[in-house]
Structure formats: C-alpha cells, structure tokens
C-alpha cells in the first residue's frame, strides 16, 4: 500500500491482466495518470516478411469506472445510477418502438388481407353476373334461333302450299284447254281468240 504511483504503473505494465490499485487517499487523483498502457505481446503482433525485429504495440485504455476518494464516491454512484436509469429508459423506449412497429405492421397486413378479400369477393360477384348474363344471352339466342327455324319452316310450308295451288291451277287450265280443244274438234270450229295478238 505504501508504493508510489510510479511503482504501481510499472507493476501494471509488467502484469497487464491485474487491475491498477487506486492511489492512497492522501494522493490527489489524476485521470490522465490513471490510464494504463497495455503492452501487446509479440506473439499477437503479425510479423510476416521475415523481419526479426519484434514490434510492441502500446494501447491506452481508460478504465470505465475510476475509483475516487470517499468524498467523490457518492457522486460517482449517483452518476452510475443516473446512467443505469437512462439505459433502462432507453431500453423501454426501444421496446415500445419495436412494439409500435410490430402493431403497425400487423395492422397494415390485416388491412391488406381485407383489401385482397374484398377484391376477390367483388371479382367473384362480377364473374357470376357475367356468367348469368352469358346464360341469358345463350337462352335468348336459342329462343331466337328456334323462332327463326319456325319461320323458315312456316315459309317452306307456305311455299309448298303455293306450289300446290299453282300446280292445281295449271292442271285445271290444262284440263280446261283439253276439254275446249276436244269441243272445237268435235264441232270443227276454230277458236275465236286464236292468235289474238295478230
């Protein structure tokens, strides 16, 4: 305990794994003096290229908590507690932020699925309406085709009746001409309207 600060620094340099002992209460605390230098052993340094010189790297580390006199200990404790409180509140804020983001993502996903379901139902309704209209058009087309076939059949029947009437009239006229010709032959007279166009 009675060692001077220089002796403690030499001891810390010789044994890097041991923490530096705080100076006695009578000595003033200097943060710059309390930095300890770590010496990296040569096995950790990458020496390639065949150079036999061993390089030492000095890394300055500032201890995270600097132990001070008893009068400053409560201040350090208050600072540490304030820092813990700040970290705690920041972790709460991060957790709240992640929760809100997850809620927003879930809400958006739900709305997107609702929109997709709405689109599907509307599309199905429109397709069903289109199918019913197509069926109605097919029925109307079939009815119209049936009407047209019936009209064609009626026209064919009327044409057959007219043909039969024409043939009957022709037969009557031929029979009448035969009778008149027979009458003229029997009487030996000439028809009055023979070659009437002359």
TALIN-V212841 format. One record per run of one state. SS is the DSSP state (h for helix, s for strand, l for the rest). FROM is the first residue (numbers start at 1). LEN is the number of residues. If there is no record, write none. Layout:
ss | from | len
SS | FROM | LEN
SS | FROM | LEN
//
This chain:
ss | from | len
l | 1 | 4
h | 5 | 10
l | 15 | 16
h | 31 | 4
l | 35 | 1
s | 36 | 5
l | 41 | 16
s | 57 | 5
l | 62 | 8
h | 70 | 118
l | 188 | 11
//
